[in-house]
Amino acid sequence: MKLELNNIYLMDCFKFLSKVSKNSIDLAVIDPPYNLKKAQWDNFKSHDDFLSFTFKWIDLLIPTIKQTGSLYIFNTPYNAAFILRYLLDKGLIFQNWITWDKRDGLSVSKKKYSNAQETILFFTKSNRYTFNVDDIRIPYESTERINHATKKGILKNGKRWFPNPKGKLCTDVWHFSSERHKNKINGKTPKLPHVTPKPLDMIERIIKASSNPGDIVLDCFMGIGTTAIAAKKNGRNFIGCDINKEYVNIAKKRLNEISLQDENKENLNNELVMYEF
């Protein structure tokens, strides 16, 4: 069976990754199980079983990534420590330990600090990798100071510094609200079709930073298709899988909706062109 681009396959990650061509993937964005017992697919007998599962799919994933490719893996900070060590042992190059400040307010603990973050590990195959730094700049925080600097600059080390019109450099601490908080209805968080969906704008940041238009983005735990949608919206190809049939159906429906929106925009633009004189 030959896998086609821009498709999401209903199969487990091991079968899927074994069919992906070696050295074909420019960017892998992986949001795997965390072993937090949130669903059947996130439930393992022990932490050792979880790590065995995790290292198995990592072993299959690494050969599919180009030498110029990048890899992002989501997980808890605790699990990420084990994954980081494993990726280093496999010869991958560590770039960042990204902290996602979820601003969720869900976790409450009275015996330790409440969990309010997740970890995103950013690794590359080599030092020859894509990183579009200007595409992911973020707004400056001190608007009054920046407005002043835009006109007259700020003297630093004998040189006059002017702010970049695209914003400041993106740091390794990311502030994105969780999807359940973004979709509140009358102040209440609704039940979502997936228990742990990632924010689309956060996945878009990764794709913009670590791939170029036309590149191939892989996600072997595709869920309801957020990575595929982010790739499609930004002119990248995607390929992925999920073991849950309901998730795959939802993902394909979301992708079809994006395609229809694009088609309607194109038709509207064509109509406008027809009426230009």
C-alpha positions as CSV (number, residue, x, y, z in Angstrom):
1,M,0.0,0.0,0.0
2,K,1.4,3.4,-1.1
3,L,0.6,6.3,1.2
4,E,-0.7,9.4,-0.5
5,L,-0.1,12.9,0.6
6,N,-2.9,15.1,2.1
7,N,-4.6,12.1,3.6
8,I,-5.4,10.8,7.1
9,Y,-5.3,7.1,7.5
10,L,-7.3,5.0,9.9
11,M,-4.5,2.8,11.3
12,D,-2.2,2.6,14.3
13,C,1.0,4.6,14.4
14,F,3.3,1.6,14.0
15,K,1.7,0.3,10.8
16,F,1.5,3.8,9.4
17,L,5.1,4.8,10.2
18,S,6.4,1.5,8.7
19,K,4.8,2.5,5.4
20,V,6.1,6.1,5.3
21,S,9.1,6.5,3.0
22,K,12.5,7.0,4.6
23,N,13.9,10.6,4.6
24,S,10.7,12.0,3.2
25,I,9.3,14.2,6.0
26,D,10.3,17.8,6.5
27,L,8.5,18.3,9.8
28,A,6.9,15.9,12.4
29,V,4.4,17.4,14.9
30,I,3.5,14.7,17.4
31,D,0.9,14.9,20.1
32,P,1.0,11.4,21.5
33,P,-0.6,9.7,24.5
34,Y,0.6,11.1,27.9
35,N,-0.5,8.2,30.1
36,L,-2.9,10.4,32.0
37,K,-5.8,8.0,31.8
38,K,-7.9,10.6,29.8
39,A,-9.2,7.9,27.4
40,Q,-8.7,4.3,26.5
41,W,-5.9,5.2,24.1
42,D,-4.2,7.2,26.9
43,N,-4.2,4.3,29.5
44,F,-1.1,2.2,30.1
45,K,-0.5,-0.5,32.8
46,S,2.7,1.2,34.0
47,H,5.0,4.1,33.2
48,D,7.5,1.5,31.8
49,D,4.8,0.2,29.4
50,F,4.1,3.8,28.4
51,L,7.8,4.5,27.7
52,S,8.1,1.2,25.8
53,F,5.2,2.3,23.6
54,T,6.7,5.8,23.1
55,F,10.2,4.7,22.3
56,K,8.8,2.2,19.8
57,W,7.0,4.8,17.7
58,I,10.0,7.2,18.0
59,D,12.2,4.5,16.5
60,L,9.9,4.2,13.5
61,L,9.5,7.9,13.2
62,I,13.1,9.0,13.1
63,P,14.1,7.3,9.8
64,T,11.2,9.0,8.0
65,I,12.5,12.5,8.8
66,K,14.9,14.2,6.4
67,Q,18.4,15.2,7.5
68,T,17.1,18.8,7.2
69,G,13.9,18.0,9.1
70,S,12.5,18.9,12.5
71,L,10.6,17.1,15.2
72,Y,8.2,18.5,17.8
73,I,6.8,16.2,20.6
74,F,4.2,17.2,23.1
75,N,4.0,15.7,26.6
76,T,4.0,16.3,30.3
77,P,7.2,17.8,31.7
78,Y,7.9,14.5,33.6
79,N,7.5,12.3,30.5
80,A,9.4,14.8,28.4
81,A,12.5,14.3,30.5
82,F,12.6,10.6,29.6
83,I,11.8,11.4,25.9
84,L,14.5,14.0,25.7
85,R,17.1,11.6,27.0
86,Y,16.0,9.0,24.5
87,L,16.2,11.4,21.5
88,L,19.7,12.5,22.5
89,D,20.8,8.9,22.7
90,K,19.4,8.4,19.2
91,G,21.6,11.2,17.9
92,L,19.0,13.9,17.4
93,I,20.0,17.5,18.2
94,F,18.2,19.3,21.0
95,Q,17.0,22.8,20.1
96,N,14.4,23.9,22.7
97,W,12.4,22.8,25.7
98,I,9.2,24.8,25.1
99,T,6.8,25.5,27.9
100,W,3.2,25.9,26.9
101,D,1.4,28.1,29.5
102,K,-2.1,26.7,28.9
103,R,-3.9,29.4,31.0
104,D,-6.5,26.6,31.6
105,G,-7.2,26.8,35.3
106,L,-8.3,23.2,35.4
107,S,-5.7,21.5,37.6
108,V,-6.1,22.0,41.3
109,S,-3.6,20.6,43.9
110,K,-3.2,21.3,47.6
111,K,-0.1,19.2,48.1
112,K,2.1,20.6,45.3
113,Y,2.0,23.4,42.7
114,S,-0.9,23.1,40.3
115,N,-0.1,21.9,36.8
116,A,-0.6,24.7,34.3
117,Q,1.8,23.7,31.6
118,E,2.7,21.2,29.0
119,T,6.1,20.6,27.3
120,I,7.0,20.7,23.6
121,L,10.4,19.2,22.7
122,F,11.9,20.7,19.6
123,F,14.6,18.5,18.0
124,T,16.3,18.4,14.6
125,K,18.1,15.7,12.6
126,S,21.1,18.0,11.9
127,N,22.2,21.6,12.1
128,R,20.8,22.2,8.6
129,Y,17.2,22.8,9.3
130,T,14.4,25.3,8.5
131,F,13.6,28.0,11.1
132,N,11.6,31.0,9.8
133,V,12.2,33.3,12.7
134,D,10.5,36.3,11.2
135,D,7.3,34.3,10.5
136,I,6.6,33.7,14.2
137,R,7.5,37.1,15.7
138,I,5.2,38.1,18.5
139,P,3.9,41.5,19.6
140,Y,6.0,43.7,21.9
141,E,4.6,43.9,25.4
142,S,5.5,47.5,26.2
143,T,3.5,49.4,23.5
144,E,4.3,52.9,24.9
145,R,8.0,52.3,24.9
146,I,8.0,50.6,21.5
147,N,6.0,53.5,20.0
148,H,8.6,55.9,21.3
149,A,11.4,53.6,20.0
150,T,9.8,53.4,16.6
151,K,10.3,57.2,16.2
152,K,13.6,57.9,17.9
153,G,15.1,54.5,18.6
154,I,16.7,53.3,21.9
155,L,20.4,53.7,22.6
156,K,22.0,50.3,23.3
157,N,25.7,49.7,23.6
158,G,26.5,52.8,21.6
159,K,24.0,51.9,18.8
160,R,20.5,53.1,18.2
161,W,18.0,50.2,18.2
162,F,14.6,50.3,16.4
163,P,11.9,47.7,17.0
164,N,11.1,45.2,14.3
165,P,7.8,46.1,12.6
166,K,6.9,42.3,12.7
167,G,7.3,42.2,16.5
168,K,9.9,40.7,18.9
169,L,11.5,37.3,18.7
170,C,9.4,34.3,19.9
171,T,10.6,32.9,23.2
172,D,10.5,29.3,24.5
173,V,7.5,30.1,26.8
174,W,4.2,30.1,24.8
175,H,1.0,31.6,26.0
176,F,-2.0,29.9,24.3
177,S,-5.3,29.3,25.9
178,S,-6.6,25.7,25.8
179,E,-9.2,24.8,23.2
180,R,-11.9,24.2,25.9
181,H,-11.4,27.7,27.2
182,K,-11.4,29.2,23.7
183,N,-14.8,27.6,23.0
184,K,-16.7,28.7,26.1
185,I,-20.5,29.1,25.7
186,N,-22.1,31.5,28.1
187,G,-19.0,31.2,30.3
188,K,-19.1,27.4,30.4
189,T,-16.6,25.0,28.8
190,P,-18.4,22.7,26.3
191,K,-17.6,19.0,25.8
192,L,-15.2,18.8,22.8
193,P,-15.1,15.9,20.3
194,H,-11.5,15.2,21.4
195,V,-10.4,15.2,25.0
196,T,-7.0,16.8,24.4
197,P,-7.1,19.0,21.2
198,K,-4.3,21.4,20.7
199,P,-4.9,25.1,19.7
200,L,-4.8,25.6,16.0
201,D,-2.8,28.8,16.3
202,M,-0.2,27.0,18.3
203,I,0.3,24.3,15.7
204,E,0.4,27.0,13.0
205,R,3.3,28.6,14.8
206,I,5.2,25.4,14.7
207,I,4.5,24.8,11.0
208,K,5.3,28.4,10.0
209,A,8.6,28.2,11.9
210,S,9.9,24.8,10.9
211,S,8.6,24.2,7.4
212,N,8.2,26.0,4.1
213,P,5.4,26.0,1.6
214,G,5.2,22.7,-0.2
215,D,6.9,20.8,2.6
216,I,5.5,17.6,4.1
217,V,4.2,17.7,7.7
218,L,3.6,14.3,9.5
219,D,1.4,13.6,12.5
220,C,1.0,10.0,13.5
221,F,-1.5,10.8,16.3
222,M,-3.7,13.1,14.2
223,G,-6.8,13.1,16.4
224,I,-9.4,15.4,14.9
225,G,-7.0,16.8,12.3
226,T,-5.6,20.1,13.8
227,T,-2.1,19.5,12.3
228,A,-3.6,18.7,8.9
229,I,-5.7,21.9,8.9
230,A,-2.8,24.0,10.0
231,A,-0.7,22.6,7.2
232,K,-3.4,23.0,4.6
233,K,-4.0,26.6,5.7
234,N,-0.3,27.5,5.3
235,G,0.4,25.8,2.0
236,R,2.1,22.7,3.3
237,N,1.3,19.0,2.5
238,F,0.3,16.7,5.3
239,I,0.1,13.0,6.0
240,G,-1.0,11.3,9.1
241,C,-3.1,8.6,10.9
242,D,-5.2,7.9,13.9
243,I,-6.5,4.7,15.4
244,N,-9.9,6.2,16.3
245,K,-12.4,6.0,13.5
246,E,-14.6,8.8,14.9
247,Y,-11.6,11.1,15.1
248,V,-10.6,10.4,11.5
249,N,-14.1,11.1,10.3
250,I,-14.2,14.4,12.2
251,A,-10.8,15.3,10.8
252,K,-11.8,14.6,7.2
253,K,-15.0,16.6,7.7
254,R,-13.1,19.6,9.0
255,L,-10.7,19.4,6.1
256,N,-13.6,19.3,3.6
257,E,-15.1,22.4,5.2
258,I,-11.7,24.2,4.8
259,S,-11.7,23.1,1.1
260,L,-15.2,24.4,0.6
261,Q,-14.3,27.8,2.2
262,D,-11.2,28.0,-0.1
263,E,-13.4,27.2,-3.1
264,N,-16.0,29.8,-2.2
265,K,-13.2,32.4,-1.8
266,E,-11.8,31.5,-5.2
267,N,-15.2,31.7,-6.9
268,L,-15.8,35.1,-5.2
269,N,-12.4,36.4,-6.4
270,N,-13.1,35.2,-9.9
271,E,-16.5,37.0,-9.9
272,L,-14.8,40.2,-8.7
273,V,-12.2,40.0,-11.5
274,M,-15.0,39.6,-14.1
275,Y,-16.5,42.9,-13.0
276,E,-13.2,44.8,-13.1
277,F,-12.8,47.4,-15.8
